């Protein structure tokens, strides 16, 4: 049921639909109303605010700066409405709801599947939606109210985000047991770069930390492979020739079965990575996401090594 139809006037709903569709006609089809009605509501809204919400370009429309601000407000408002509706449903004894999650790739290897499996066992009627994306995009999705909970590394320091869980994790080199470096207890970046290296692409959270450390290292910094997928680099390393860099998150199965080895890096300038669970500080969580968050934090406290806290 679309509760916004009963609690909010059409102007904001029509504006949001036009913004999402980048077209008044497409918004009208989505809302099942006349295009003239959508256009009239938007013009009235612009008149009341005293500023244009769209830039009209031919038959298409594009959000103005004012429109961007208003759309972000509407998304937060509607998200809060959904949260309230879920709590009202809970009062009726309904075991249903939705938890939307954005996560970086490495967390999907072992940590998140175990957390979700436990949650689904306890709350089988709640739907869980998971989207895998880069660290910057995870923070953006949480801030824009596109998802309830984010699993990421190094979220930006902003008042719009709340860090509900944080764990410092060592960044190390990963090698196959057959690699020449496998017998060494601790490595440096310079030592690693004596062999073919797979580097995370810019945009992956640990890349910035590696670049800082490399700028103070005698390593030439020339990688053989650069990729935006830690999973892909992990499989490269398993071939036996490559060295890659990662935290232990995403390596759980390989380390347990000794298919890969994790070697601490001795470079002083290489700071630890911070794995975080984030939510929006601008809105409250509905009942289902709040329960999921509580379970996730408790579960991760047990799963991640306390020595890396």
Secondary structure, DSSP 4 states (H G I P E B T S, - for coil): --THHHHS-HHHHHHHHHHHHT-HHHHHHHHTS-HHHHHHHHHHHHHHHTS-SEEEETTEEEE-HHHHHHHHHHHHHHHHHHHHHHHHHHHTT---EEEEEEE-GGGGTTHHHHHHHHHHHH-TTEEEEEEE--HHHHHHHHHTTS-SEEEEES----TTEEEEEEEEE--EEEE-TTSGGGG-SEE-HHHHTTS-BEEEPTTSHHHHHHHHHHHTSSS----SEEES-HHHHHHHHHTSS-BEEE-STT-HHHHHTTSSEEEEE--TT-PPEEEEEEEESSSPPPHHHHHHHHHHHHHHHHHS-GGG-
